């Protein structure tokens, strides 16, 4: 640690200029060709940087000697080690050995030029090495790569390693290099290093971060104004001819320190302290200002050091608190911006309320749903759009949840921007502040109108399915009981009468047998027709074309109507599930047409290609509204659509009241897999 200010002699200027001219003329070509390659070499860059650090360390030693109090050789602060510690904290640890060696070499060169004894140089270098290693490794270990003093905790950690521990250990060795009393030398050495590490190192670290942060122009303009005022106040307080020895003048820079702490944090305070300390030290050297004229130089120096150490500590703590507060505000703003971005892009309506039950925020989807500005929705404005029949229950649920501070879920109708009331599900949860206090509720709303209508439709569909099943069972039971069973009973009675009163002649026997055979044939045909309605064996063994034609013929005979059936291009290898689906759709469509259209003539077309199969059922009857049939009474239409969807098909209906109906069912034949059977 060089603490002397001997002459600093450069080499002869004329010789230097001559050598530069010689280098330019003789080695320019070699420099151009080799410099590019060397600059890309990492080792070359590290060595170059180490040399620059060594030179800068030499200059800081010169600066440190320039601010020493003469002739007593007392140093208010020593910037050399503080500068080197800051450089180490800003660079990778792998090049620390080279930087430390080059920096200490710069100190040694200056000490040798100043004529210090070898023993003193060795002790000072050892003292510097201890201070640099303890401060650099301690801060790097505790605060990580590129440490920032942006909070009170980080500043306290830095102060422990760099301002207290490192100078204390270094002073134990460095005090032995001086001829003064060891205790006095230790105190002076400790305060000298601590003051530099409390101002110079944080300033360098903060400026490095500010350069990387790309601060705005207004930031640097305001900082420039602060520097100008610091120079003005520092000059008139310490160096002007009218500078007073009264210590009360030291309060003059305090407002500027507050300005620096509140607006610029650690960077502002550390830079301000360096500027003011420079004026104070120059004033003490020239025996001016409040720190000059004392009987004992040690006392004047200690007063100056203690003042700046106290001011540095106080304002640095204030600056750390301000940076921590500003960082908290930035994080809070960033968090709020992220929340608003997520909330405004979410597919739900989000709201927030305070502890007073009044809403304070609505996201963009909510405002788009309402069609009103945010101001109209805030407070209780949103409740104006709640359906009058749901308003009381809606507010009661919210009031009870606020009182108990528990989550809630409610469903109500909310008016949309087009005037339509939509069903929404509103879920709210209590939110807590940073200290755990109740801060209100946050919730989200989802439009469930379609889901509610679907639930109602499914409920009605289930009821209609049950009714359809019961109707089918009733029909089968009636057919079996009123028709088949009665005919069998009648035939049984006839046979019993035959047993009691047998025919008297062979001709009568043949007549009775013929009558029984005819009745049994009719009964068999009717049972077969009933069986075909439940399950067509022709479909299974003969294919959809034959089964569809047979069904059209049987229905035509039963209902006494004319059904024109045609088929074309039906594949022989049609999948079973598609055949069954198309057959059930034909049954449902044709039976509904015969039952409801009022027409007597119908046309059925079954066409197939290599890509699809299509079924068309036409009539010229009364027609109907397809949407109305689907929504309220179209269990047959719904079953047809569901069957077709199972095999990837589509159902289309063209019908107008009074103009007939055309039903088209189309199923593609290139579906990779069918999800289920269209089983009847």
Secondary structure as GFF3:
##gff-version 3
##sequence-region A 1 680
A	DSSP	alpha_helix	13	26	.	.	.	ID=ss1
A	DSSP	alpha_helix	28	39	.	.	.	ID=ss2
A	DSSP	alpha_helix	42	66	.	.	.	ID=ss3
A	DSSP	beta_strand	68	69	.	.	.	ID=ss4
A	DSSP	beta_strand	74	75	.	.	.	ID=ss5
A	DSSP	alpha_helix	79	89	.	.	.	ID=ss6
A	DSSP	three_ten_helix	93	95	.	.	.	ID=ss7
A	DSSP	alpha_helix	96	114	.	.	.	ID=ss8
A	DSSP	alpha_helix	118	143	.	.	.	ID=ss9
A	DSSP	alpha_helix	152	158	.	.	.	ID=ss10
A	DSSP	pi_helix	159	165	.	.	.	ID=ss11
A	DSSP	alpha_helix	166	174	.	.	.	ID=ss12
A	DSSP	three_ten_helix	175	177	.	.	.	ID=ss13
A	DSSP	alpha_helix	182	213	.	.	.	ID=ss14
A	DSSP	alpha_helix	217	234	.	.	.	ID=ss15
A	DSSP	pi_helix	235	239	.	.	.	ID=ss16
A	DSSP	three_ten_helix	247	251	.	.	.	ID=ss17
A	DSSP	alpha_helix	254	285	.	.	.	ID=ss18
A	DSSP	alpha_helix	297	345	.	.	.	ID=ss19
A	DSSP	beta_strand	349	353	.	.	.	ID=ss20
A	DSSP	beta_strand	359	362	.	.	.	ID=ss21
A	DSSP	alpha_helix	364	370	.	.	.	ID=ss22
A	DSSP	alpha_helix	374	377	.	.	.	ID=ss23
A	DSSP	three_ten_helix	381	385	.	.	.	ID=ss24
A	DSSP	alpha_helix	388	404	.	.	.	ID=ss25
A	DSSP	beta_strand	408	415	.	.	.	ID=ss26
A	DSSP	beta_strand	421	432	.	.	.	ID=ss27
A	DSSP	beta_strand	438	447	.	.	.	ID=ss28
A	DSSP	alpha_helix	449	478	.	.	.	ID=ss29
A	DSSP	pi_helix	479	485	.	.	.	ID=ss30
A	DSSP	alpha_helix	486	500	.	.	.	ID=ss31
A	DSSP	alpha_helix	506	534	.	.	.	ID=ss32
A	DSSP	alpha_helix	537	542	.	.	.	ID=ss33
A	DSSP	alpha_helix	544	559	.	.	.	ID=ss34
A	DSSP	beta_strand	562	568	.	.	.	ID=ss35
A	DSSP	alpha_helix	576	596	.	.	.	ID=ss36
A	DSSP	beta_strand	601	608	.	.	.	ID=ss37
A	DSSP	beta_strand	612	619	.	.	.	ID=ss38
A	DSSP	alpha_helix	626	628	.	.	.	ID=ss39
A	DSSP	pi_helix	629	633	.	.	.	ID=ss40
A	DSSP	alpha_helix	635	646	.	.	.	ID=ss41
A	DSSP	beta_strand	650	655	.	.	.	ID=ss42
A	DSSP	beta_strand	661	668	.	.	.	ID=ss43
###
